[in-house]
Amino acid sequence: MLPSRASADPAQPAGIADPVRLKRGVFGTASLGSKCAPDIARQVLRQAIASGFHQFDTAPFYGAGHAERLLGELGDEGMRVSTKFGSPRPSRLRFMAVRVLRGRRPGDLVPPPALLVSRDGEFDCAAQRRPPAQLSASMAALSKCAQGFLFAHSPPRFPGAAAVSAWSDLARSSGYVLGVSGPRNEDMEAWLEVAPADACFQLHLDTLESLTDPVLDRLARRTVWIHGIFSPPTGAGPTHAADRQKLAHRWAADLAQAAFVVTSTRPEGVARAGAFVRELEG
Ligand SMILES: NC(=O)c1ccc[n+]([C@@H]2O[C@H](COP(=O)([O-])OP(=O)(O)OC[C@H]3O[C@@H](n4cnc5c(N)ncnc54)[C@H](OP(=O)(O)O)[C@@H]3O)[C@@H](O)[C@H]2O)c1
């Protein structure tokens, strides 16, 4: 087991002010946007708020704007919503299309696979170059919610220091703090070198497991959002839910500013996800 990187006086993740709410929990909305009927999705979000979640993770890509619209409908100043710009890299889109189709259940709203697959590399790179247009649509949808992080959504490559600086300025001038979600392992050092000190790194649990110690030591001073606690592993991590939960506990002890992005597509599952985060908070 690695020695703890947590400091004695852990700084709270950005955007957390109210101690009665879940401090380590972020409620994810990817499957709400793409797989849930709107009424169920609304119930799930209400249940998430009732369970103590006040930070939400979304993206324009989640259900082609649907997740942002749902959050915006419910939104009030008590909800802090982080969103993204750009879109996942093409390889991930194909993977998601397959997962969406395999995960289909009666009543699910499934985006046509053509929509996912046709959003290929061209869209991906163009969207990364055009964050202002995408951001204004997100901000309009989320106008009633407090702003959290604005993540670059799975950038296909490290965009260079000048782009990161421009994205950070854009995020800040719009009331957000820049983040990077799903960076490639090989780009982590470059991101850590240039990302502003308050930037958030959103990483899959298995990615975290595969990073080198020097990168992890630098991440320990950063806000880190970890997802993939319950979803099937991508290859590197354990397949057993109990083992994955143990890893989450270890990272909660190890990274002072870690928060966990969890989700459920069922109102009754949300309380379970909330209970898990409460356990992590100790
Ligand atoms: N940036 C990125 O690249 C990226 C990628 C993926 C995800 N994310 C973010 O992370 C969020 C979470 O996604 P994820 O893939 O990591 O999902 P997850 O939290 O690992 O959850 C996957 C599924 O596990 C089940 N589950 C939830 N809580 C559980 C518990 N306490 N015990 C056992 N099973 C539980 C739920 O199934 P039921 O629905 O059946 O309850 C849920 O849908 C997304 O919504 C999104 O916001 C970001």
The ligand as a Gaussian input file, in Angstrom:
#p B3LYP/6-31G(d) Opt

LIG

0 1
 N      -14.944000      12.356000     -17.891000
 C      -15.150000      11.194000     -18.323000
 O      -14.489000      10.751000     -19.232000
 C      -16.217000      10.410000     -17.650000
 C      -16.380000       9.128000     -18.057000
 C      -17.329000       8.399000     -17.400000
 C      -18.060000       8.978000     -16.381000
 N      -17.887000      10.245000     -16.009000
 C      -18.712000      10.863000     -14.940000
 O      -18.753000       9.956000     -13.869000
 C      -20.136000       9.637000     -13.609000
 C      -20.210000       8.249000     -13.056000
 O      -20.010000       7.335000     -14.124000
 P      -19.367000       5.929000     -13.860000
 O      -19.253000       5.265000     -15.157000
 O      -18.152000       6.150000     -13.032000
 O      -20.521000       5.249000     -13.000000
 P      -20.449000       4.542000     -11.563000
 O      -20.530000       5.548000     -10.462000
 O      -19.262000       3.634000     -11.557000
 O      -21.817000       3.751000     -11.561000
 C      -22.116000       2.783000     -12.543000
 C      -23.341000       2.047000     -12.085000
 O      -23.058000       1.341000     -10.881000
 C      -24.218000       1.251000     -10.079000
 N      -23.954000       1.766000      -8.680000
 C      -24.011000       3.037000      -8.223000
 N      -23.766000       3.109000      -6.903000
 C      -23.514000       1.841000      -6.505000
 C      -23.196000       1.254000      -5.245000
 N      -23.087000       1.984000      -4.110000
 N      -23.000000      -0.081000      -5.208000
 C      -23.107000      -0.838000      -6.327000
 N      -23.436000      -0.335000      -7.546000
 C      -23.628000       0.992000      -7.640000
 C      -25.277000       2.102000     -10.731000
 O      -26.191000       1.225000     -11.377000
 P      -27.787000       1.582000     -11.406000
 O      -27.910000       2.729000     -12.362000
 O      -28.395000       0.325000     -11.918000
 O      -28.147000       1.917000      -9.990000
 C      -24.525000       2.945000     -11.739000
 O      -25.277000       3.296000     -12.863000
 C      -20.834000       9.857000     -14.943000
 O      -22.230000      10.036000     -14.793000
 C      -20.134000      11.095000     -15.419000
 O      -20.673000      12.227000     -14.768000
 C      -16.953000      10.965000     -16.629000

